[in-house]
Amino acid sequence: MRRNEVDENVALIFGVTGLVGREIVKRLLTSKQRWRIYGVARNPEISSLTKMYNFISCDLLNASETKQSLSPLQDIVSHVFWVTWSGEYPLDSDKCCLQNKMMLTNALDAILPNATRLKHFSLQTGMKHYVSLVGEGSSLCYYSEKCPRKSSGRNFYYVLEDLLKEKITGNSVVWSVHRPGLLMGSSTRTLYNFMGSLCVYGAMCKYLNLPFVFGGTRECWEESYIDGSDSNLVAEQHIFAATSGRVRAKGEAFNAINGVGFTWKEIWPEIGKKLGVQVNETTMFDEGFSFDKEMGKRKHVWGEIVAKEKLVRTEIDDLANWVFMDLLFRFPSKLLGKREKVDKFGFKRRYRTLDSILYWIDVMRDEKLIPL
């Protein structure tokens, strides 16, 4: 270890090209503290941000590749941020649990044996920690971190928490868990990319002169049922937990949500106005509309928009996931959380979800991912 490495923080970010990983990088780069940053992902992103940290291309499912790529860092890394996951298999499936456990196992086996400087491991899961997709009803409940695990179905979030509890024992390393709701940010490397899907949908509606409608259930349209989570807020919360010194116990869990409720019915007209599309307040809700059916058949249009507007070259699948939009707007359960715990620990940042959406539209325009 070189002498100057003792005095600096060294971050290792898994999932560095994703919604939250990118924002952790940005905040560490502008921090008053001195940080050296290593970021891990399978492929680099379509952005100059990759040049501002040490990017490591690595398939975490490959144990030997992971060890070769990461073991040289084990005696210098001070903070780990795990904001990645594999969505190859259906959620709540045994294969999904096994694959995500394998990724984390391979990473821990590579960095823990001689992790002499490691102080904090920050794990990101999600608010689905509190519900099962195996029919447990949709009664209204505001979930706190004390809520017990669901007994039905499988949840890889539980698997990851249990693995950290097993692996990080008997030493001074603290680990924390952060559970966002509907993430809002900018990335071309995210499977469930709400902002990407919303903005591509808006751009296609504008280009084709189509009405900008909400396709989903009336309950999801009129009632609060999910919390927004701005990637800025989630990244800040990760860093706060890892560096403030206020999180001292192993396994402290925190909801990572904006903290201000909303309904799509209230904010949809403002979203449409921002995107410059037609919004008829009497017909903007259409329970029969399917994003996958209606926008999936117009896939070729995105290429035309990219060329016409001289945008960064992306495929539509880099940004939009129509199946996810259909599931999101027809979610069968209420998934609302409390954030009193993280407030008491001293992290009191809050965002309005409409403000988050409008902000990220501007960011994606600035990045030339979507048209003005």
Secondary structure, DSSP 4 states (H G I P E B T S, - for coil): --GGGGGSEEEEEETTTSHHHHHHHHHHHT-SS-EEEEEEESS--SSGGGGGSEEEE--TT-HHHHHHHHGGGTTT--EEEE-----SS-TTSHHHHHHHHHHHHHHHHHHSTT-TT--EEEEE--GGGG--SSS------EE-TTPPPPSSS--HHHHHHHHHHHHS-SSS-EEEEEEESEEE---SS-SS-HHHHHHHHHHHHHHHT-B--B-S-HHHHHS--B-EEEHHHHHHHHHHHHHSS---STTEEEEE--B----HHHHHHHHHHHHT-B--TTTSB-TT--HHHHHHTTTHHHHHHHHHHT-----HHHH--HHHHHHHTT-SS-BEE--HHHHHTT----B-HHHHHHHHHHHHHHTTSS--
